[in-house]
Amino acid sequence: MAARVPAVLTDTDAVADPGVDTVSTADARIRRFSTVTWLAGTGVAVVLAFILVPVIGINPRTGDLVLTDPNRYEYEPWDDPAAQEARSADDELSGTAASSFVELPAGDDVWVIGPLTEGADDYLNVYQQVDIAAGLDDERPQYLGLVSQSRKVTVVSSQAGGRLWFAPRLTDWTATVSRETPTPIEGGTATGEGPALLSYEGDALSARFVFEGDGFFTVDAAFPGEVIDLVRGVDGVDIRESWPAQGRVIFRVDADESAGRWTITLDEPASGTS
């Protein structure tokens, strides 16, 4: 009688032990495919989140959730699709946390904007579009300066009108605004106490600025689309400063009432100037 040869079991013939978990090749492949798919989906979700929601944070002023970058249009508020027209009532100008703008009538009085009365713990960057008819790609608005709880900005409208643009902030804001007619400088000299708004249209491009008093004494030189910090001094000031040849110049003098007298003396034009 022939001897019986023991059967050799292969992997495919193995019988699973009921007490042991056995993962088949097919199960392993399914699990591996599911893992790769989940990782790929997570990566796509992260990329889409960065594209659709570039910033997620908390507004420190209000505690609200922020889903957009408030500084994205800080230097180009005219590109902000959410820009809204600022509200003007009496001696106040108000805007939202998004970018804002306001129309400037052609050849209008000088505007003095500031200080901030709401949103005063922040600041507001101001830009001027000199000619509203010009394309923004051809003539980009010029930076005028910032308005804060203690700072103002002087705006001189052009003969073509224009528009003021206000950069976005973290909160809504309100600033005082006044529309003033400057006093012409006659005889080459102006003197006074406290704040003043003066205009000069002539050949002189420099002047001597004297302040005989206590406290801060500042003078801005303003033109359509530009404001120059001409004088920044404290207590006794005696300085000569110049400005570019741009036609009429507006001087905004800022000093405390009863702090002392100031004098502006225009220099004689250079020889050869008619």
C-alpha atoms as an extended CHARMM CRD file, in Angstrom:
* protein
*
       274  EXT
         1         1  MET       CA              0.0000000000        0.0000000000        0.0000000000  PROA      1               0.0000000000
         2         2  ALA       CA              1.5300000000        3.2730000000       -1.1310000000  PROA      2               0.0000000000
         3         3  ALA       CA              2.5740000000        5.7420000000        1.5290000000  PROA      3               0.0000000000
         4         4  ARG       CA              0.4460000000        8.8860000000        1.7810000000  PROA      4               0.0000000000
         5         5  VAL       CA              2.3040000000       12.1080000000        1.1170000000  PROA      5               0.0000000000
         6         6  PRO       CA              1.2950000000       15.0000000000        3.3920000000  PROA      6               0.0000000000
         7         7  ALA       CA             -0.3930000000       17.8110000000        1.4690000000  PROA      7               0.0000000000
         8         8  VAL       CA              1.4830000000       21.1460000000        1.2670000000  PROA      8               0.0000000000
         9         9  LEU       CA             -0.7540000000       24.1060000000        1.8580000000  PROA      9               0.0000000000
        10        10  THR       CA             -0.1820000000       27.3060000000       -0.1420000000  PROA      10              0.0000000000
        11        11  ASP       CA             -1.2630000000       30.8780000000        0.7670000000  PROA      11              0.0000000000
        12        12  THR       CA             -4.3590000000       30.4960000000       -1.3390000000  PROA      12              0.0000000000
        13        13  ASP       CA             -5.2640000000       27.2260000000        0.3340000000  PROA      13              0.0000000000
        14        14  ALA       CA             -4.7660000000       28.4520000000        3.9020000000  PROA      14              0.0000000000
        15        15  VAL       CA             -7.7580000000       28.3640000000        6.1470000000  PROA      15              0.0000000000
        16        16  ALA       CA             -8.1050000000       31.4220000000        8.3590000000  PROA      16              0.0000000000
        17        17  ASP       CA             -7.9240000000       30.9330000000       12.0410000000  PROA      17              0.0000000000
        18        18  PRO       CA            -11.1800000000       32.2900000000       13.4760000000  PROA      18              0.0000000000
        19        19  GLY       CA             -9.1950000000       33.9060000000       16.2940000000  PROA      19              0.0000000000
        20        20  VAL       CA             -6.8190000000       35.8350000000       14.0330000000  PROA      20              0.0000000000
        21        21  ASP       CA             -7.7060000000       38.9160000000       11.7980000000  PROA      21              0.0000000000
        22        22  THR       CA             -6.3940000000       38.2820000000        8.3590000000  PROA      22              0.0000000000
        23        23  VAL       CA             -6.1590000000       41.1590000000        5.7720000000  PROA      23              0.0000000000
        24        24  SER       CA             -6.3440000000       39.9940000000        2.2030000000  PROA      24              0.0000000000
        25        25  THR       CA             -4.3660000000       41.6240000000       -0.6100000000  PROA      25              0.0000000000
        26        26  ALA       CA             -7.5950000000       43.1640000000       -1.9490000000  PROA      26              0.0000000000
        27        27  ASP       CA             -8.4320000000       44.6890000000        1.4540000000  PROA      27              0.0000000000
        28        28  ALA       CA             -4.9590000000       46.1800000000        1.7230000000  PROA      28              0.0000000000
        29        29  ARG       CA             -5.2360000000       47.7270000000       -1.7030000000  PROA      29              0.0000000000
        30        30  ILE       CA             -8.6400000000       49.2260000000       -0.8980000000  PROA      30              0.0000000000
        31        31  ARG       CA             -7.3730000000       50.6490000000        2.3690000000  PROA      31              0.0000000000
        32        32  ARG       CA             -4.2690000000       52.1080000000        0.6790000000  PROA      32              0.0000000000
        33        33  PHE       CA             -6.3900000000       53.6580000000       -2.0840000000  PROA      33              0.0000000000
        34        34  SER       CA             -8.7360000000       55.1980000000        0.4820000000  PROA      34              0.0000000000
        35        35  THR       CA             -5.7990000000       56.7240000000        2.3850000000  PROA      35              0.0000000000
        36        36  VAL       CA             -4.2520000000       58.2280000000       -0.7360000000  PROA      36              0.0000000000
        37        37  THR       CA             -7.6440000000       59.5950000000       -1.8340000000  PROA      37              0.0000000000
        38        38  TRP       CA             -8.2280000000       61.1710000000        1.5960000000  PROA      38              0.0000000000
        39        39  LEU       CA             -4.7920000000       62.8080000000        1.6260000000  PROA      39              0.0000000000
        40        40  ALA       CA             -5.2650000000       64.1480000000       -1.9030000000  PROA      40              0.0000000000
        41        41  GLY       CA             -8.7050000000       65.5120000000       -1.0330000000  PROA      41              0.0000000000
        42        42  THR       CA             -7.3590000000       67.1880000000        2.0900000000  PROA      42              0.0000000000
        43        43  GLY       CA             -4.5900000000       68.8250000000        0.0620000000  PROA      43              0.0000000000
        44        44  VAL       CA             -7.0760000000       70.1520000000       -2.4730000000  PROA      44              0.0000000000
        45        45  ALA       CA             -9.3110000000       71.4610000000        0.3320000000  PROA      45              0.0000000000
        46        46  VAL       CA             -6.3740000000       73.3070000000        1.9230000000  PROA      46              0.0000000000
        47        47  VAL       CA             -5.3960000000       74.8910000000       -1.4040000000  PROA      47              0.0000000000
        48        48  LEU       CA             -8.9830000000       75.9600000000       -2.0810000000  PROA      48              0.0000000000
        49        49  ALA       CA             -9.2320000000       77.4150000000        1.4240000000  PROA      49              0.0000000000
        50        50  PHE       CA             -6.1650000000       79.5800000000        0.8190000000  PROA      50              0.0000000000
        51        51  ILE       CA             -7.6250000000       80.7500000000       -2.5050000000  PROA      51              0.0000000000
        52        52  LEU       CA            -11.2000000000       81.3700000000       -1.3940000000  PROA      52              0.0000000000
        53        53  VAL       CA            -10.5190000000       82.4280000000        2.2050000000  PROA      53              0.0000000000
        54        54  PRO       CA             -7.0110000000       83.9430000000        2.2060000000  PROA      54              0.0000000000
        55        55  VAL       CA             -7.2160000000       85.2590000000        5.7760000000  PROA      55              0.0000000000
        56        56  ILE       CA             -8.9430000000       83.8660000000        8.8290000000  PROA      56              0.0000000000
        57        57  GLY       CA             -8.5540000000       85.8260000000       12.0140000000  PROA      57              0.0000000000
        58        58  ILE       CA            -10.2250000000       87.8510000000       14.7320000000  PROA      58              0.0000000000
        59        59  ASN       CA            -10.8290000000       91.5860000000       14.4600000000  PROA      59              0.0000000000
        60        60  PRO       CA             -9.1620000000       92.9550000000       17.6320000000  PROA      60              0.0000000000
        61        61  ARG       CA            -11.4970000000       95.9760000000       17.5870000000  PROA      61              0.0000000000
        62        62  THR       CA            -14.8120000000       94.0870000000       17.4460000000  PROA      62              0.0000000000
        63        63  GLY       CA            -13.9980000000       90.4330000000       18.1780000000  PROA      63              0.0000000000
        64        64  ASP       CA            -15.6870000000       89.4050000000       14.9130000000  PROA      64              0.0000000000
        65        65  LEU       CA            -14.3290000000       86.6590000000       12.6570000000  PROA      65              0.0000000000
        66        66  VAL       CA            -12.3390000000       88.1150000000        9.7240000000  PROA      66              0.0000000000
        67        67  LEU       CA            -12.3390000000       86.1230000000        6.4720000000  PROA      67              0.0000000000
        68        68  THR       CA            -10.6180000000       88.6840000000        4.2430000000  PROA      68              0.0000000000
        69        69  ASP       CA             -7.3710000000       90.6190000000        4.5430000000  PROA      69              0.0000000000
        70        70  PRO       CA             -8.2060000000       94.1670000000        5.7500000000  PROA      70              0.0000000000
        71        71  ASN       CA             -4.8320000000       95.3730000000        4.4620000000  PROA      71              0.0000000000
        72        72  ARG       CA             -5.2120000000       93.9770000000        0.9450000000  PROA      72              0.0000000000
        73        73  TYR       CA             -6.3000000000       97.3180000000       -0.5170000000  PROA      73              0.0000000000
        74        74  GLU       CA             -4.3800000000       99.5170000000        1.9410000000  PROA      74              0.0000000000
        75        75  TYR       CA             -2.3410000000      101.0720000000       -0.8800000000  PROA      75              0.0000000000
        76        76  GLU       CA             -4.8880000000      100.6670000000       -3.6920000000  PROA      76              0.0000000000
        77        77  PRO       CA             -8.3880000000      101.2880000000       -2.2930000000  PROA      77              0.0000000000
        78        78  TRP       CA             -9.6300000000      102.1520000000       -5.8060000000  PROA      78              0.0000000000
        79        79  ASP       CA             -9.2000000000       98.4660000000       -6.7400000000  PROA      79              0.0000000000
        80        80  ASP       CA            -11.4530000000       97.3010000000       -3.8930000000  PROA      80              0.0000000000
        81        81  PRO       CA            -14.7010000000       95.8650000000       -5.3690000000  PROA      81              0.0000000000
        82        82  ALA       CA            -16.3910000000       96.5090000000       -2.0050000000  PROA      82              0.0000000000
        83        83  ALA       CA            -15.5910000000      100.2510000000       -2.0240000000  PROA      83              0.0000000000
        84        84  GLN       CA            -18.5260000000      102.4250000000       -0.9500000000  PROA      84              0.0000000000
        85        85  GLU       CA            -19.2110000000      106.1370000000       -1.1190000000  PROA      85              0.0000000000
        86        86  ALA       CA            -18.5050000000      107.9090000000        2.1680000000  PROA      86              0.0000000000
        87        87  ARG       CA            -21.3990000000      109.6610000000        3.8750000000  PROA      87              0.0000000000
        88        88  SER       CA            -21.2510000000      113.4110000000        4.3770000000  PROA      88              0.0000000000
        89        89  ALA       CA            -23.4570000000      115.2380000000        6.8780000000  PROA      89              0.0000000000
        90        90  ASP       CA            -22.8710000000      118.7280000000        8.2190000000  PROA      90              0.0000000000
        91        91  ASP       CA            -19.2480000000      118.7980000000        9.3940000000  PROA      91              0.0000000000
        92        92  GLU       CA            -18.6690000000      115.0260000000        9.4380000000  PROA      92              0.0000000000
        93        93  LEU       CA            -17.5030000000      112.4630000000        6.9070000000  PROA      93              0.0000000000
        94        94  SER       CA            -18.1060000000      108.7640000000        7.6160000000  PROA      94              0.0000000000
        95        95  GLY       CA            -17.0300000000      105.5410000000        5.9370000000  PROA      95              0.0000000000
        96        96  THR       CA            -17.2160000000      101.8040000000        6.4940000000  PROA      96              0.0000000000
        97        97  ALA       CA            -14.4130000000       99.3920000000        7.2940000000  PROA      97              0.0000000000
        98        98  ALA       CA            -14.1680000000       98.6970000000        3.5510000000  PROA      98              0.0000000000
        99        99  SER       CA            -12.5850000000      101.1660000000        1.1510000000  PROA      99              0.0000000000
       100       100  SER       CA            -14.4740000000      104.4390000000        0.7210000000  PROA      100             0.0000000000
       101       101  PHE       CA            -14.5190000000      107.3680000000       -1.6840000000  PROA      101             0.0000000000
       102       102  VAL       CA            -16.0630000000      110.8170000000       -2.0360000000  PROA      102             0.0000000000
       103       103  GLU       CA            -16.4420000000      113.0540000000       -5.0850000000  PROA      103             0.0000000000
       104       104  LEU       CA            -14.5980000000      116.3950000000       -5.2900000000  PROA      104             0.0000000000
       105       105  PRO       CA            -16.3470000000      119.1850000000       -7.2050000000  PROA      105             0.0000000000
       106       106  ALA       CA            -14.1910000000      120.9720000000       -9.7850000000  PROA      106             0.0000000000
       107       107  GLY       CA            -12.4010000000      124.0200000000       -8.3590000000  PROA      107             0.0000000000
       108       108  ASP       CA            -14.0990000000      123.5590000000       -4.9930000000  PROA      108             0.0000000000
       109       109  ASP       CA            -13.0800000000      125.1410000000       -1.6970000000  PROA      109             0.0000000000
       110       110  VAL       CA            -10.1940000000      123.6180000000        0.2170000000  PROA      110             0.0000000000
       111       111  TRP       CA            -11.1840000000      120.6050000000        2.3270000000  PROA      111             0.0000000000
       112       112  VAL       CA             -9.6110000000      119.9600000000        5.7250000000  PROA      112             0.0000000000
       113       113  ILE       CA            -10.3160000000      116.3870000000        6.8840000000  PROA      113             0.0000000000
       114       114  GLY       CA             -9.6410000000      115.2590000000       10.4360000000  PROA      114             0.0000000000
       115       115  PRO       CA             -9.2310000000      114.4590000000       13.1730000000  PROA      115             0.0000000000
       116       116  LEU       CA            -10.9580000000      111.0930000000       13.5270000000  PROA      116             0.0000000000
       117       117  THR       CA            -13.8280000000      111.1050000000       16.0200000000  PROA      117             0.0000000000
       118       118  GLU       CA            -14.8640000000      107.4420000000       15.6180000000  PROA      118             0.0000000000
       119       119  GLY       CA            -12.3470000000      104.6920000000       15.0190000000  PROA      119             0.0000000000
       120       120  ALA       CA             -9.9520000000      107.1790000000       16.6120000000  PROA      120             0.0000000000
       121       121  ASP       CA             -7.6150000000      104.4650000000       17.9080000000  PROA      121             0.0000000000
       122       122  ASP       CA             -6.7250000000      103.7520000000       14.2960000000  PROA      122             0.0000000000
       123       123  TYR       CA             -5.6520000000      105.8930000000       11.3400000000  PROA      123             0.0000000000
       124       124  LEU       CA             -6.9310000000      106.4960000000        7.8240000000  PROA      124             0.0000000000
       125       125  ASN       CA             -4.8170000000      106.7570000000        4.6670000000  PROA      125             0.0000000000
       126       126  VAL       CA             -6.1290000000      109.2380000000        2.1010000000  PROA      126             0.0000000000
       127       127  TYR       CA             -5.4720000000      109.2940000000       -1.6590000000  PROA      127             0.0000000000
       128       128  GLN       CA             -6.5590000000      111.8650000000       -4.2610000000  PROA      128             0.0000000000
       129       129  GLN       CA             -7.5830000000      111.1160000000       -7.8200000000  PROA      129             0.0000000000
       130       130  VAL       CA             -6.9930000000      114.4970000000       -9.4750000000  PROA      130             0.0000000000
       131       131  ASP       CA             -8.9430000000      113.8900000000      -12.7010000000  PROA      131             0.0000000000
       132       132  ILE       CA            -11.9530000000      111.5830000000      -12.4920000000  PROA      132             0.0000000000
       133       133  ALA       CA            -12.0430000000      111.3140000000      -16.3050000000  PROA      133             0.0000000000
       134       134  ALA       CA             -8.5160000000      109.8640000000      -16.4770000000  PROA      134             0.0000000000
       135       135  GLY       CA             -8.1550000000      106.0940000000      -16.3260000000  PROA      135             0.0000000000
       136       136  LEU       CA             -6.6980000000      104.6890000000      -13.1180000000  PROA      136             0.0000000000
       137       137  ASP       CA             -4.0760000000      102.8390000000      -15.1520000000  PROA      137             0.0000000000
       138       138  ASP       CA             -2.9280000000      106.1100000000      -16.7390000000  PROA      138             0.0000000000
       139       139  GLU       CA             -3.1270000000      108.3720000000      -13.6810000000  PROA      139             0.0000000000
       140       140  ARG       CA             -3.1230000000      106.5900000000      -10.3620000000  PROA      140             0.0000000000
       141       141  PRO       CA             -4.3850000000      108.4620000000       -7.2770000000  PROA      141             0.0000000000
       142       142  GLN       CA             -1.7140000000      110.2130000000       -5.2180000000  PROA      142             0.0000000000
       143       143  TYR       CA             -1.1290000000      109.6120000000       -1.5220000000  PROA      143             0.0000000000
       144       144  LEU       CA             -1.9830000000      112.7310000000        0.5030000000  PROA      144             0.0000000000
       145       145  GLY       CA             -1.3080000000      111.5770000000        4.0450000000  PROA      145             0.0000000000
       146       146  LEU       CA             -3.0870000000      110.0650000000        7.0060000000  PROA      146             0.0000000000
       147       147  VAL       CA             -5.8710000000      111.2000000000        9.2880000000  PROA      147             0.0000000000
       148       148  SER       CA             -5.7850000000      110.1610000000       12.9510000000  PROA      148             0.0000000000
       149       149  GLN       CA             -6.9740000000      111.3450000000       16.3270000000  PROA      149             0.0000000000
       150       150  SER       CA             -4.4460000000      114.1680000000       16.1290000000  PROA      150             0.0000000000
       151       151  ARG       CA             -3.6630000000      114.5840000000       12.4200000000  PROA      151             0.0000000000
       152       152  LYS       CA             -5.5190000000      116.3050000000        9.5860000000  PROA      152             0.0000000000
       153       153  VAL       CA             -5.0400000000      116.3490000000        5.8420000000  PROA      153             0.0000000000
       154       154  THR       CA             -5.5310000000      119.3070000000        3.4870000000  PROA      154             0.0000000000
       155       155  VAL       CA             -7.2130000000      118.6320000000        0.1490000000  PROA      155             0.0000000000
       156       156  VAL       CA             -7.0440000000      121.0250000000       -2.8130000000  PROA      156             0.0000000000
       157       157  SER       CA             -9.4550000000      120.1960000000       -5.6170000000  PROA      157             0.0000000000
       158       158  SER       CA             -8.3120000000      120.5620000000       -9.2220000000  PROA      158             0.0000000000
       159       159  GLN       CA            -10.1900000000      122.3220000000      -11.9980000000  PROA      159             0.0000000000
       160       160  ALA       CA            -11.1500000000      118.8680000000      -13.2960000000  PROA      160             0.0000000000
       161       161  GLY       CA            -12.7680000000      117.8260000000      -10.0170000000  PROA      161             0.0000000000
       162       162  GLY       CA            -11.6430000000      114.4030000000       -8.8590000000  PROA      162             0.0000000000
       163       163  ARG       CA            -12.2180000000      111.8920000000       -6.1080000000  PROA      163             0.0000000000
       164       164  LEU       CA            -10.8320000000      111.1140000000       -2.6630000000  PROA      164             0.0000000000
       165       165  TRP       CA            -10.1210000000      107.5000000000       -1.7540000000  PROA      165             0.0000000000
       166       166  PHE       CA             -9.9040000000      106.1820000000        1.8110000000  PROA      166             0.0000000000
       167       167  ALA       CA             -8.0780000000      102.9310000000        2.5720000000  PROA      167             0.0000000000
       168       168  PRO       CA             -9.9250000000      100.0930000000        4.3680000000  PROA      168             0.0000000000
       169       169  ARG       CA             -9.7320000000       99.8640000000        8.1550000000  PROA      169             0.0000000000
       170       170  LEU       CA            -10.7450000000       97.3620000000       10.8390000000  PROA      170             0.0000000000
       171       171  THR       CA            -13.8010000000       99.3900000000       11.8560000000  PROA      171             0.0000000000
       172       172  ASP       CA            -16.1430000000      102.0450000000       10.5280000000  PROA      172             0.0000000000
       173       173  TRP       CA            -14.8390000000      105.5800000000       10.9460000000  PROA      173             0.0000000000
       174       174  THR       CA            -15.9720000000      109.1910000000       11.2290000000  PROA      174             0.0000000000
       175       175  ALA       CA            -13.8390000000      112.3050000000       10.7810000000  PROA      175             0.0000000000
       176       176  THR       CA            -14.5820000000      115.9920000000       11.0030000000  PROA      176             0.0000000000
       177       177  VAL       CA            -14.4950000000      117.8420000000        7.6820000000  PROA      177             0.0000000000
       178       178  SER       CA            -14.5940000000      121.5360000000        6.8560000000  PROA      178             0.0000000000
       179       179  ARG       CA            -14.7230000000      123.2640000000        3.4830000000  PROA      179             0.0000000000
       180       180  GLU       CA            -12.9030000000      126.5620000000        3.7160000000  PROA      180             0.0000000000
       181       181  THR       CA            -11.9250000000      129.4720000000        1.5130000000  PROA      181             0.0000000000
       182       182  PRO       CA             -8.2730000000      130.3940000000        2.1740000000  PROA      182             0.0000000000
       183       183  THR       CA             -7.1550000000      133.9490000000        2.8330000000  PROA      183             0.0000000000
       184       184  PRO       CA             -4.7920000000      135.2920000000        0.1270000000  PROA      184             0.0000000000
       185       185  ILE       CA             -1.3470000000      136.4500000000        1.2370000000  PROA      185             0.0000000000
       186       186  GLU       CA             -1.0050000000      140.0770000000        0.1730000000  PROA      186             0.0000000000
       187       187  GLY       CA              2.0800000000      142.2360000000        0.2830000000  PROA      187             0.0000000000
       188       188  GLY       CA              4.3600000000      139.2310000000        0.6770000000  PROA      188             0.0000000000
       189       189  THR       CA              3.7030000000      138.7710000000        4.4150000000  PROA      189             0.0000000000
       190       190  ALA       CA              1.0850000000      137.0600000000        6.5890000000  PROA      190             0.0000000000
       191       191  THR       CA              0.9310000000      137.0370000000       10.3870000000  PROA      191             0.0000000000
       192       192  GLY       CA             -1.4580000000      135.7460000000       12.9970000000  PROA      192             0.0000000000
       193       193  GLU       CA             -2.1160000000      133.4920000000       15.9930000000  PROA      193             0.0000000000
       194       194  GLY       CA             -3.5670000000      130.0140000000       16.0450000000  PROA      194             0.0000000000
       195       195  PRO       CA             -4.5960000000      127.9880000000       12.9860000000  PROA      195             0.0000000000
       196       196  ALA       CA             -5.0400000000      129.5980000000        9.5780000000  PROA      196             0.0000000000
       197       197  LEU       CA             -5.5910000000      128.6860000000        5.9420000000  PROA      197             0.0000000000
       198       198  LEU       CA             -3.7180000000      130.8730000000        3.4500000000  PROA      198             0.0000000000
       199       199  SER       CA             -3.2350000000      130.9150000000       -0.3160000000  PROA      199             0.0000000000
       200       200  TYR       CA             -0.4880000000      132.3120000000       -2.5000000000  PROA      200             0.0000000000
       201       201  GLU       CA             -0.2530000000      132.5130000000       -6.2730000000  PROA      201             0.0000000000
       202       202  GLY       CA              2.9100000000      134.1810000000       -7.5170000000  PROA      202             0.0000000000
       203       203  ASP       CA              6.5500000000      133.7350000000       -8.3980000000  PROA      203             0.0000000000
       204       204  ALA       CA              8.0610000000      133.1330000000       -4.9500000000  PROA      204             0.0000000000
       205       205  LEU       CA              8.9510000000      129.5120000000       -4.2110000000  PROA      205             0.0000000000
       206       206  SER       CA             10.2900000000      129.9340000000       -0.6550000000  PROA      206             0.0000000000
       207       207  ALA       CA              9.5140000000      131.8130000000        2.5320000000  PROA      207             0.0000000000
       208       208  ARG       CA             10.7360000000      132.4560000000        6.0570000000  PROA      208             0.0000000000
       209       209  PHE       CA              8.5250000000      130.9640000000        8.7750000000  PROA      209             0.0000000000
       210       210  VAL       CA              8.8250000000      132.4470000000       12.2730000000  PROA      210             0.0000000000
       211       211  PHE       CA              6.9100000000      131.3500000000       15.3750000000  PROA      211             0.0000000000
       212       212  GLU       CA              7.4180000000      133.3240000000       18.5750000000  PROA      212             0.0000000000
       213       213  GLY       CA              5.5530000000      131.2390000000       21.0870000000  PROA      213             0.0000000000
       214       214  ASP       CA              5.2180000000      127.9420000000       22.9350000000  PROA      214             0.0000000000
       215       215  GLY       CA              3.9570000000      124.6140000000       21.6750000000  PROA      215             0.0000000000
       216       216  PHE       CA              3.8370000000      122.9980000000       18.2680000000  PROA      216             0.0000000000
       217       217  PHE       CA              3.9230000000      125.0140000000       15.0540000000  PROA      217             0.0000000000
       218       218  THR       CA              3.3290000000      123.2570000000       11.7360000000  PROA      218             0.0000000000
       219       219  VAL       CA              2.7630000000      124.4160000000        8.1620000000  PROA      219             0.0000000000
       220       220  ASP       CA              1.6090000000      122.2390000000        5.2600000000  PROA      220             0.0000000000
       221       221  ALA       CA              1.8840000000      123.2400000000        1.6080000000  PROA      221             0.0000000000
       222       222  ALA       CA             -0.9490000000      121.7130000000       -0.4250000000  PROA      222             0.0000000000
       223       223  PHE       CA             -1.6170000000      121.3890000000       -4.1400000000  PROA      223             0.0000000000
       224       224  PRO       CA             -4.0590000000      119.2230000000       -6.1210000000  PROA      224             0.0000000000
       225       225  GLY       CA             -2.9300000000      115.6550000000       -5.4230000000  PROA      225             0.0000000000
       226       226  GLU       CA             -0.0620000000      116.5660000000       -3.0890000000  PROA      226             0.0000000000
       227       227  VAL       CA              0.5790000000      117.7340000000        0.4760000000  PROA      227             0.0000000000
       228       228  ILE       CA              4.0650000000      118.6480000000        1.7410000000  PROA      228             0.0000000000
       229       229  ASP       CA              5.0450000000      118.7860000000        5.4210000000  PROA      229             0.0000000000
       230       230  LEU       CA              6.7330000000      122.1670000000        5.1040000000  PROA      230             0.0000000000
       231       231  VAL       CA              7.4220000000      123.1390000000        8.7300000000  PROA      231             0.0000000000
       232       232  ARG       CA              7.4470000000      120.9610000000       11.8570000000  PROA      232             0.0000000000
       233       233  GLY       CA              8.6830000000      122.7990000000       14.9370000000  PROA      233             0.0000000000
       234       234  VAL       CA              8.0820000000      123.4200000000       18.6080000000  PROA      234             0.0000000000
       235       235  ASP       CA              8.4310000000      126.5860000000       20.7040000000  PROA      235             0.0000000000
       236       236  GLY       CA             10.5700000000      129.2150000000       18.9690000000  PROA      236             0.0000000000
       237       237  VAL       CA             10.8040000000      128.5290000000       15.2190000000  PROA      237             0.0000000000
       238       238  ASP       CA             12.7540000000      130.4810000000       12.6020000000  PROA      238             0.0000000000
       239       239  ILE       CA             13.2760000000      128.5620000000        9.3830000000  PROA      239             0.0000000000
       240       240  ARG       CA             13.2730000000      129.0480000000        5.6300000000  PROA      240             0.0000000000
       241       241  GLU       CA             11.5680000000      126.4210000000        3.4580000000  PROA      241             0.0000000000
       242       242  SER       CA             10.6850000000      126.0910000000       -0.2290000000  PROA      242             0.0000000000
       243       243  TRP       CA              8.0150000000      124.3690000000       -2.3240000000  PROA      243             0.0000000000
       244       244  PRO       CA              7.7710000000      123.2060000000       -5.9710000000  PROA      244             0.0000000000
       245       245  ALA       CA              6.4580000000      125.4570000000       -8.7430000000  PROA      245             0.0000000000
       246       246  GLN       CA              2.8830000000      124.2360000000       -9.1580000000  PROA      246             0.0000000000
       247       247  GLY       CA              0.8740000000      127.4420000000       -9.4060000000  PROA      247             0.0000000000
       248       248  ARG       CA             -1.3220000000      128.3090000000       -6.4380000000  PROA      248             0.0000000000
       249       249  VAL       CA             -0.1180000000      126.9420000000       -3.1100000000  PROA      249             0.0000000000
       250       250  ILE       CA             -2.2790000000      126.5200000000       -0.0040000000  PROA      250             0.0000000000
       251       251  PHE       CA             -0.6190000000      126.9540000000        3.4050000000  PROA      251             0.0000000000
       252       252  ARG       CA             -2.3430000000      125.3340000000        6.3610000000  PROA      252             0.0000000000
       253       253  VAL       CA             -0.9010000000      126.7810000000        9.5670000000  PROA      253             0.0000000000
       254       254  ASP       CA             -1.5410000000      124.8490000000       12.7650000000  PROA      254             0.0000000000
       255       255  ALA       CA             -0.7430000000      126.3020000000       16.2050000000  PROA      255             0.0000000000
       256       256  ASP       CA             -2.5400000000      126.5090000000       19.5220000000  PROA      256             0.0000000000
       257       257  GLU       CA             -4.6570000000      129.5710000000       20.1660000000  PROA      257             0.0000000000
       258       258  SER       CA             -2.8760000000      132.1790000000       22.2880000000  PROA      258             0.0000000000
       259       259  ALA       CA              0.3810000000      130.2110000000       22.0330000000  PROA      259             0.0000000000
       260       260  GLY       CA              2.1530000000      133.0590000000       20.2590000000  PROA      260             0.0000000000
       261       261  ARG       CA              2.3810000000      134.8750000000       16.9430000000  PROA      261             0.0000000000
       262       262  TRP       CA              3.6710000000      133.4830000000       13.6950000000  PROA      262             0.0000000000
       263       263  THR       CA              4.8400000000      135.2840000000       10.5570000000  PROA      263             0.0000000000
       264       264  ILE       CA              5.3110000000      134.0580000000        7.0060000000  PROA      264             0.0000000000
       265       265  THR       CA              7.4870000000      136.2470000000        4.7950000000  PROA      265             0.0000000000
       266       266  LEU       CA              7.6960000000      135.3110000000        1.1360000000  PROA      266             0.0000000000
       267       267  ASP       CA             11.1400000000      135.5390000000       -0.4570000000  PROA      267             0.0000000000
       268       268  GLU       CA             11.7550000000      137.6590000000       -3.5160000000  PROA      268             0.0000000000
       269       269  PRO       CA             11.6500000000      135.5690000000       -6.7270000000  PROA      269             0.0000000000
       270       270  ALA       CA             14.9990000000      134.5640000000       -8.1700000000  PROA      270             0.0000000000
       271       271  SER       CA             16.5290000000      136.9510000000      -10.6680000000  PROA      271             0.0000000000
       272       272  GLY       CA             15.2390000000      136.5340000000      -14.1850000000  PROA      272             0.0000000000
       273       273  THR       CA             11.7460000000      135.5880000000      -13.0310000000  PROA      273             0.0000000000
       274       274  SER       CA              9.0730000000      137.8160000000      -14.4590000000  PROA      274             0.0000000000
